[in-house]
């Protein structure tokens, strides 16, 4: 039995950020997620407090790290994108244990080329990619269709229909767009119009791997629509929000694909030092999965790929929450 299971339940601070500049739908979505988590904690008998912040964590002065565990849902501070690592650093400075990955893991996850290079150095499967600083370099790329991603963004942020390009002219235009919109370099790789799987992992040391969940894009004829854009993920007025389906189980657990997807996911999870829970996104190239993204602290709302896989294992949302907390509790002083 782990120390987390022997000791009393910690009290939980649900730490999450909100910017006054956010549109109402974003604020509403965040409120729904916090309410859902709060209800799960209530059902499981955890004393808890939601704590919303924008540019300061000073309210944490009112909480004792020896009694309170932070459920870390902070994605940024002060309205600065990709500053979740700054929040985690502050939590550590204050002596709090918290759910999810360490600051250095969160920071590194936004370096797409750095992630690629580390995967390659570890012989983990991922497609070749190239960095472009401006549209004049587009003629250097030869493999189409290709996908263009902000080199220092993460997840689906900035991924849209026009991210998939079919020729040098489209590529140049998209590189220029990424520079103008995000002031960022572009990472370009081959676009695989193949089956996409997300594999969730729970725990530390000897983590538990969940069955692969598949994103089903068969409703779309245009290959540029066969990817999960940022808008489709969060905006219920878009067609993709309703037409993209997440399915699990879809593979025989004894099959070559299922075993290989899970093997690669666990290897990447361990190699990148993820904590408590994470998700590895892949598309198939023949029989070999190619890692697209590694996600510390992934979404675990009820419609997410992570929870779809968890339900296939018989785990309800509140049970996943408890497991994450138990893993994080082991780090309480």
Rosetta blueprint (number, residue, H / E / L):
1 X L
2 X L
3 X H
4 X H
5 X H
6 X H
7 X L
8 X L
9 X L
10 X L
11 X E
12 X E
13 X E
14 X E
15 X E
16 X E
17 X E
18 X L
19 X L
20 X L
21 X L
22 X L
23 X L
24 X H
25 X H
26 X H
27 X H
28 X H
29 X H
30 X H
31 X H
32 X H
33 X H
34 X H
35 X H
36 X H
37 X H
38 X H
39 X H
40 X H
41 X H
42 X H
43 X H
44 X L
45 X L
46 X L
47 X L
48 X E
49 X E
50 X E
51 X E
52 X E
53 X E
54 X L
55 X L
56 X L
57 X L
58 X H
59 X H
60 X H
61 X H
62 X H
63 X L
64 X L
65 X L
66 X L
67 X L
68 X E
69 X E
70 X E
71 X E
72 X E
73 X E
74 X L
75 X L
76 X L
77 X E
78 X L
79 X L
80 X E
81 X L
82 X L
83 X L
84 X H
85 X H
86 X H
87 X H
88 X H
89 X H
90 X H
91 X H
92 X H
93 X H
94 X L
95 X L
96 X L
97 X L
98 X E
99 X L
100 X L
101 X L
102 X L
103 X H
104 X H
105 X H
106 X H
107 X H
108 X H
109 X L
110 X L
111 X L
112 X H
113 X H
114 X H
115 X H
116 X H
117 X H
118 X H
119 X H
120 X H
121 X H
122 X L
123 X L
124 X L
125 X L
126 X L
127 X L
128 X L
129 X E
130 X E
131 X E
132 X E
133 X L
134 X L
135 X H
136 X H
137 X H
138 X H
139 X H
140 X H
141 X L
142 X L
143 X L
144 X L
145 X L
146 X E
147 X E
148 X E
149 X E
150 X E
151 X L
152 X L
153 X L
154 X L
155 X L
156 X L
157 X L
158 X L
159 X L
160 X L
161 X H
162 X H
163 X H
164 X E
165 X E
166 X L
167 X L
168 X H
169 X H
170 X H
171 X H
172 X H
173 X H
174 X H
175 X H
176 X H
177 X H
178 X H
179 X H
180 X H
181 X H
182 X H
183 X L
184 X L
185 X L
186 X E
187 X E
188 X E
189 X E
190 X E
191 X L
192 X L
193 X L
194 X L
195 X L
196 X E
197 X E
198 X E
199 X E
200 X E
201 X E
202 X E
203 X L
204 X L
205 X L
206 X L
207 X L
208 X E
209 X E
210 X L
211 X L
212 X L
213 X E
214 X E
215 X E
216 X E
217 X L
218 X L
219 X L
220 X L
221 X L
222 X L
223 X H
224 X H
225 X H
226 X L
227 X L
228 X L
229 X L
230 X H
231 X H
232 X H
233 X H
234 X H
235 X L
236 X L
237 X L
238 X L
239 X H
240 X H
241 X H
242 X H
243 X H
244 X L
245 X E
246 X E
247 X E
248 X L
249 X L
250 X L
251 X L
252 X L
253 X L
254 X L
255 X L
256 X H
257 X H
258 X H
259 X H
260 X H
261 X H
262 X H
263 X H
264 X H
265 X H
266 X H
267 X H
268 X H
269 X H
270 X H
271 X H
272 X L
273 X L
274 X L
275 X L
276 X L
277 X E
278 X E
279 X E
280 X E
281 X E
282 X E
283 X E
284 X E
285 X E
286 X L
287 X L
288 X E
289 X E
290 X E
291 X E
292 X E
293 X E
294 X E
295 X E
296 X E
297 X L
298 X L
299 X L
300 X L
301 X L
302 X L
303 X L
304 X L
305 X H
306 X H
307 X H
308 X H
309 X H
310 X H
311 X H
312 X H
313 X L
314 X L
315 X L
316 X L
317 X H
318 X H
319 X H
320 X H
321 X H
322 X H
323 X H
324 X H
325 X H
326 X H
327 X H
328 X H
329 X H
330 X L
331 X L
332 X L
333 X L
